[in-house]
Amino acid sequence: MNEKIFVEINGLKQGMFLQSENIENPVLLFLHGGPGSPEVAFTQQYPTGLEKIFTVCWWEQRGSGVSYHRNIPKEDMTIEQMIDDTIAVVNYLCQRFDKEKIYVMGHSWGSFLGVLTVQRAPELFHAYIGIGQVARQIESERLAYSFMLQEFRKTNNKKMVHKLEKFPIDKGGEVSLRYLGVRSEGMMKLGIGIMRHCTSMMECVTTVLRYKGYTWKEKRNFPMGNSFSLKCLWDFVLQTDLIKQVPELKVPVYVLQGKYDYQVSYSVAKEFARTVNAPVKGFYTFENSAHSPCFEEPEKMCHILRTDVLQGKVDLSDNIEIIFVH
């Protein structure tokens, strides 16, 4: 199966890509990052192998990608609406593929949305998988800023130091959308952003432009959806502390984190995984990844999914670095 479809979700036509080598396999909903950054295009250049294990739904969220429309009211772009949409998508997938429950994998912003959705409706999910797990993003931003400033001072990169110093994040400065552009540039140079070996945002733009699943109009709309969604939802991400707000999830929790991830702090993600109460949980370090182990080390990810996630346990006999289990 390789299908691009549009479904009415809570009154708005939204797009999704369905991929599967066997539709009898368990269903996995992939919640993309951003807000506003669908990721199915990356599978063309960086195959994940997820479709060999699951029937995968790459849903493009309200206001993002193929689900972006100019007439979407800003007041509809709330976290409550996004959670409601996610639950509606899960119900659609359960009905279509005759499942009582599915798996959910959230990447970056998708991990933030995923945790809140699972907290709201745990009965819909077999397990939760977080990649680049958001937990306390304001702390993550300060840690990343301090690290970048230190590294660029070490190498005497005066240009990047000057750019960063305009935004004193370490002194409580606003993590504005303008700053995110500088942050992305710095992270790319240091290999601590989207991917360890991705050195320019142009690589991401090119990936989207080359994706055969999008029409030219959809490719043109992509950055507009990204900007629109960020403007509507970014402040809420910064203001929310999932470590406090989500002390418990009633499904198995698996967090897969890149060792070099500063876009979403490795240490803060580990703290979330350590403190959240769940029936089963494991925190896995990806030694050669930054923010996107699903694209950087897909074979290792798929091994964990097969041996641990689908079995509802954590296998300590594996030669995989697991920081802790519960």
C-alpha positions as CSV (number, residue, x, y, z in Angstrom):
1,M,0.0,0.0,0.0
2,N,1.2,3.5,-0.9
3,E,-1.7,5.9,-0.7
4,K,-2.2,9.6,-0.5
5,I,-5.7,10.4,0.8
6,F,-7.7,13.3,2.2
7,V,-10.1,12.8,5.1
8,E,-12.4,15.2,6.8
9,I,-11.1,15.6,10.4
10,N,-13.2,17.7,12.7
11,G,-14.6,19.8,9.8
12,L,-11.4,20.3,7.9
13,K,-10.1,18.3,4.9
14,Q,-6.7,16.9,6.0
15,G,-4.1,14.9,4.1
16,M,-2.2,11.7,5.0
17,F,0.1,9.2,3.3
18,L,-0.5,5.5,4.1
19,Q,2.4,3.1,3.6
20,S,2.5,-0.6,4.2
21,E,3.9,-3.9,2.9
22,N,1.1,-5.8,4.7
23,I,-2.1,-4.1,5.9
24,E,-2.6,-6.8,8.4
25,N,0.4,-5.4,10.4
26,P,-0.2,-3.2,13.4
27,V,-1.0,0.5,12.6
28,L,1.4,3.3,13.5
29,L,0.5,7.0,13.5
30,F,3.5,9.2,12.9
31,L,3.1,12.7,14.4
32,H,5.5,15.0,12.6
33,G,7.6,17.8,14.1
34,G,7.5,21.6,13.7
35,P,4.9,22.7,14.6
36,G,4.2,22.7,10.8
37,S,6.9,20.4,9.4
38,P,5.6,17.2,7.9
39,E,8.3,14.6,7.3
40,V,7.0,12.0,4.8
41,A,9.2,13.7,2.2
42,F,12.3,12.6,4.1
43,T,11.5,9.0,3.6
44,Q,12.3,9.3,-0.1
45,Q,16.0,10.1,0.7
46,Y,16.2,8.5,4.2
47,P,14.0,5.3,4.2
48,T,12.8,4.4,7.7
49,G,11.7,0.8,7.1
50,L,8.6,1.5,9.2
51,E,6.3,0.2,6.4
52,K,7.8,-3.2,6.7
53,I,6.7,-3.5,10.3
54,F,3.5,-1.4,10.5
55,T,0.8,0.1,8.4
56,V,2.1,3.7,8.7
57,C,0.1,6.8,8.6
58,W,2.1,10.0,7.9
59,W,-0.7,12.5,8.7
60,E,0.0,16.1,7.9
61,Q,-1.6,18.1,10.7
62,R,-4.1,20.9,10.6
63,G,-2.3,23.9,9.1
64,S,0.7,21.9,7.8
65,G,1.8,20.5,4.5
66,V,-1.1,19.3,2.4
67,S,-3.5,20.1,5.2
68,Y,-2.6,23.8,5.0
69,H,-5.3,26.2,3.7
70,R,-5.2,29.9,3.7
71,N,-8.7,30.1,5.2
72,I,-7.9,28.2,8.4
73,P,-8.8,30.5,11.3
74,K,-5.9,31.2,13.7
75,E,-8.2,30.6,16.6
76,D,-8.6,27.0,15.5
77,M,-4.9,26.4,15.8
78,T,-4.8,25.5,19.5
79,I,-3.3,22.5,21.3
80,E,-6.8,21.3,22.3
81,Q,-7.8,21.3,18.6
82,M,-4.7,19.4,17.7
83,I,-5.3,16.8,20.3
84,D,-8.9,16.5,19.2
85,D,-7.7,16.1,15.6
86,T,-5.2,13.4,16.6
87,I,-7.9,11.4,18.3
88,A,-10.1,11.7,15.3
89,V,-7.3,10.5,13.0
90,V,-6.7,7.5,15.4
91,N,-10.4,6.6,15.3
92,Y,-10.4,6.8,11.5
93,L,-7.4,4.5,11.3
94,C,-8.9,2.0,13.8
95,Q,-12.1,1.9,11.8
96,R,-10.4,1.6,8.4
97,F,-8.0,-1.2,9.4
98,D,-10.2,-2.9,11.9
99,K,-8.0,-2.3,15.0
100,E,-9.0,-1.6,18.6
101,K,-5.7,0.2,19.3
102,I,-2.7,1.6,17.4
103,Y,0.8,2.6,18.1
104,V,1.8,6.3,18.0
105,M,5.3,7.7,17.3
106,G,5.9,11.4,17.9
107,H,8.9,13.3,16.6
108,S,9.9,16.7,18.2
109,W,6.7,18.8,18.3
110,G,4.9,15.5,17.4
111,S,6.2,14.0,20.7
112,F,4.7,17.0,22.6
113,L,1.4,16.4,20.9
114,G,1.7,12.6,21.2
115,V,2.2,12.7,25.0
116,L,-0.8,15.0,25.6
117,T,-3.0,12.9,23.3
118,V,-2.0,9.6,25.0
119,Q,-2.6,11.2,28.4
120,R,-6.1,12.2,27.2
121,A,-7.0,8.9,25.6
122,P,-4.7,6.0,26.6
123,E,-7.3,3.4,25.7
124,L,-6.6,4.1,22.0
125,F,-2.9,3.1,22.1
126,H,-0.7,0.0,22.5
127,A,2.3,2.1,23.2
128,Y,3.9,5.6,22.9
129,I,7.2,6.1,21.1
130,G,8.9,9.5,21.4
131,I,11.8,10.6,19.2
132,G,13.5,13.9,20.0
133,Q,11.2,14.0,23.0
134,V,10.0,17.5,24.0
135,A,9.5,18.0,27.7
136,R,10.6,21.4,29.0
137,Q,11.5,23.2,25.8
138,I,12.4,26.6,27.4
139,E,15.2,24.8,29.4
140,S,16.2,22.9,26.3
141,E,16.6,26.2,24.4
142,R,18.8,27.7,27.1
143,L,21.0,24.7,27.2
144,A,21.4,24.7,23.4
145,Y,22.1,28.4,23.3
146,S,24.9,28.2,25.9
147,F,26.4,25.2,24.2
148,M,26.5,26.9,20.8
149,L,27.9,30.2,22.2
150,Q,30.7,28.2,23.9
151,E,31.5,26.2,20.8
152,F,31.6,29.2,18.5
153,R,33.8,31.1,20.9
154,K,36.1,28.2,21.1
155,T,36.6,28.1,17.3
156,N,36.7,32.0,17.1
157,N,33.6,32.0,14.8
158,K,32.9,35.7,15.5
159,K,30.1,35.9,12.9
160,M,28.0,33.2,14.7
161,V,28.9,34.6,18.2
162,H,27.7,38.0,17.1
163,K,24.4,36.6,15.6
164,L,23.7,34.6,18.8
165,E,24.6,37.5,21.2
166,K,21.7,39.5,19.6
167,F,19.4,37.1,21.4
168,P,20.5,36.6,25.0
169,I,18.5,33.4,25.6
170,D,20.7,32.4,28.5
171,K,19.7,35.6,30.3
172,G,16.0,35.0,29.8
173,G,15.7,36.5,26.3
174,E,12.7,35.6,24.2
175,V,12.9,32.5,22.1
176,S,11.4,34.3,19.2
177,L,10.7,33.0,15.7
178,R,13.5,35.3,14.5
179,Y,15.9,33.6,16.9
180,L,14.9,30.2,15.6
181,G,16.4,31.0,12.2
182,V,19.8,31.9,13.9
183,R,19.5,28.8,16.1
184,S,18.9,26.5,13.1
185,E,22.0,28.0,11.3
186,G,24.2,27.4,14.4
187,M,22.9,23.9,15.0
188,M,23.5,22.9,11.4
189,K,27.1,24.1,11.6
190,L,27.7,22.1,14.8
191,G,25.8,18.9,13.8
192,I,23.4,19.2,16.7
193,G,20.2,20.0,14.8
194,I,17.9,18.2,12.5
195,M,20.5,15.6,11.5
196,R,24.1,15.1,12.5
197,H,25.3,15.3,9.0
198,C,22.8,17.9,7.6
199,T,24.7,21.2,7.3
200,S,22.2,23.5,5.8
201,M,18.4,24.2,5.9
202,M,18.6,24.1,2.1
203,E,19.1,20.4,2.3
204,C,15.7,20.1,4.0
205,V,14.1,22.5,1.4
206,T,15.5,20.4,-1.4
207,T,14.2,17.2,0.2
208,V,10.7,18.6,0.2
209,L,11.0,20.0,-3.4
210,R,12.1,16.6,-4.7
211,Y,9.4,14.6,-3.0
212,K,7.2,12.9,-5.7
213,G,4.2,12.7,-3.4
214,Y,3.6,16.5,-3.4
215,T,2.1,18.5,-6.3
216,W,3.9,21.7,-7.2
217,K,1.1,23.7,-5.4
218,E,1.6,21.6,-2.2
219,K,5.4,22.2,-2.4
220,R,4.8,25.9,-2.7
221,N,2.4,25.9,0.3
222,F,4.7,23.9,2.5
223,P,6.7,26.9,3.9
224,M,3.5,28.8,4.5
225,G,2.1,26.0,6.5
226,N,5.3,25.8,8.5
227,S,5.3,29.5,9.3
228,F,1.5,29.6,10.1
229,S,1.7,26.6,12.5
230,L,4.8,27.9,14.3
231,K,3.2,31.3,14.9
232,C,0.1,29.7,16.3
233,L,1.6,27.0,18.5
234,W,5.2,27.7,19.4
235,D,4.5,29.9,22.5
236,F,2.4,27.1,23.9
237,V,5.3,24.6,23.5
238,L,7.6,27.0,25.3
239,Q,5.2,27.6,28.2
240,T,4.4,24.0,28.9
241,D,6.4,21.7,31.2
242,L,5.5,18.1,30.4
243,I,7.6,16.8,33.3
244,K,5.1,18.5,35.7
245,Q,2.0,18.3,33.5
246,V,2.3,14.6,32.6
247,P,3.5,12.6,35.7
248,E,2.0,9.4,34.3
249,L,1.1,7.7,31.0
250,K,-1.0,4.5,31.2
251,V,0.8,2.8,28.2
252,P,4.3,1.6,27.6
253,V,6.7,4.5,26.9
254,Y,9.8,4.3,24.7
255,V,12.0,7.3,24.2
256,L,14.6,7.2,21.3
257,Q,17.0,10.1,21.6
258,G,20.0,11.2,19.6
259,K,23.2,11.7,21.6
260,Y,24.0,14.9,19.7
261,D,20.4,16.4,19.9
262,Y,20.4,20.0,21.1
263,Q,17.3,21.0,19.2
264,V,15.5,19.1,21.8
265,S,17.8,18.5,24.7
266,Y,19.0,14.9,25.3
267,S,19.3,15.5,29.1
268,V,15.8,17.0,29.4
269,A,14.3,14.2,27.4
270,K,16.1,11.7,29.6
271,E,14.6,13.5,32.7
272,F,11.1,13.2,31.3
273,A,11.6,9.5,30.6
274,R,13.0,8.9,34.0
275,T,10.2,10.7,35.9
276,V,7.1,9.7,34.0
277,N,5.3,6.8,35.5
278,A,4.4,4.1,32.9
279,P,3.8,0.3,33.0
280,V,6.9,-0.2,30.9
281,K,9.5,2.3,29.8
282,G,12.9,2.6,28.3
283,F,15.2,5.4,27.2
284,Y,17.5,4.5,24.2
285,T,20.6,6.5,23.2
286,F,21.3,6.7,19.5
287,E,25.1,7.3,19.4
288,N,25.3,8.6,15.8
289,S,22.2,10.8,15.7
290,A,21.2,14.3,16.5
291,H,17.5,15.2,16.4
292,S,16.2,12.6,13.9
293,P,17.3,9.0,14.8
294,C,14.3,7.8,12.7
295,F,16.2,9.0,9.6
296,E,19.7,8.8,10.9
297,E,19.8,5.3,12.4
298,P,16.6,3.6,11.0
299,E,17.9,0.0,11.3
300,K,18.5,0.4,15.0
301,M,15.1,2.1,15.5
302,C,13.4,-0.8,13.7
303,H,15.2,-3.3,15.8
304,I,14.0,-1.7,18.9
305,L,10.4,-1.5,17.5
306,R,10.5,-5.3,16.7
307,T,12.2,-6.6,19.8
308,D,10.9,-4.2,22.5
309,V,7.9,-2.1,21.4
310,L,5.9,-4.8,19.7
311,Q,6.6,-7.2,22.6
312,G,5.6,-4.6,25.2
313,K,8.9,-4.9,27.1
314,V,12.5,-3.8,27.2
315,D,15.1,-6.5,26.1
316,L,18.2,-6.1,28.2
317,S,20.0,-8.8,26.3
318,D,20.2,-6.6,23.2
319,N,23.5,-4.9,22.4
320,I,21.8,-1.6,22.4
321,E,22.6,1.2,24.9
322,I,19.6,1.6,27.1
323,I,20.1,4.2,29.8
324,F,17.4,2.9,32.1
325,V,14.4,0.7,32.1
326,H,11.3,0.3,34.3
